[in-house]
Amino acid sequence: MPIHDWTRVPAGIFHHFHHAWIEEISRFLNRGHLPEGYYALAEQLAGRLGPDVLALHAGAAGNGNGKGAPVQGHSPGGVRVAERKPKARFHIQTLTETETYAARAKAVVIRHASDHSVIAMVEIVSPGNKSSQNRIGSFVRKEEETLAAGIHLLIADLFPPTPRDPEGLHRAIWPDREDGFEFNPAKPLTCVSYVSDPLPEAFIEPVGLGDDLPEMPLFLTPEEYVPLPLEITYQAAWNEVPAYWREFVAKPA
């Protein structure tokens, strides 16, 4: 199935597809395609990596003893924003709709059952990840922190370069121009697998609209990987998109 032009749809439609694709990748990996002891979860990763992401422990969530997360709801004496907006000369929203969907996006997180620590991650880029210098800077820093933490990384970016990443996200994450990678404007989209190691490595597959997605290595250690077929998981996620939007995206522009 050819890669579609997702710039043609509203951010919410791609977010729906993004969610479905992440789930399909998780299902594929958990159906016998990971070595014993490894498992995949679809997890929301908002902001920088923290201890709650890097370590997952049984019983970490609130257990009814009052020590869990605060309850979100209406407090007595509070004023609902929907009923009466706060008065101020300026109201600044830090995220656009596109960026809000990017902040809500999930990733596939590979953990090991011995201590449930994060081993690897699969991320699918959302348009909001590249919508401003601040957003792309935050995304790049998170990927750098991921690799620095010893976590292997696979990224699929199906959105064309912007003025903020004119040669694609790989060059933004890995700015070393002596690495042999040459950006090809005819194949401006990127699938890249990074090996976290004192001497890191990158395996890059440039792709373009209409191409089939490649099989990519998902590294579990610097010496071991599992093949991840992006094409069949993409196709399964595509089937979960409402028929109207499938027809809209698939028809010629």
Secondary structure as UniProt FT lines:
FT   HELIX           6..8
FT   HELIX           11..30
FT   TURN            31..33
FT   TURN            36..37
FT   STRAND          38..44
FT   HELIX           51..54
FT   TURN            58..59
FT   TURN            76..77
FT   TURN            81..83
FT   HELIX           97..104
FT   STRAND          106..112
FT   TURN            113..115
FT   STRAND          118..124
FT   HELIX           127..130
FT   HELIX           133..148
FT   TURN            149..150
FT   STRAND          152..157
FT   TURN            163..164
FT   TURN            166..167
FT   HELIX           169..173
FT   TURN            177..178
FT   TURN            185..186
FT   STRAND          189..195
FT   STRAND          201..207
FT   TURN            209..210
FT   STRAND          215..221
FT   TURN            222..223
FT   STRAND          224..229
FT   HELIX           230..238
FT   TURN            239..240
FT   HELIX           243..250
//
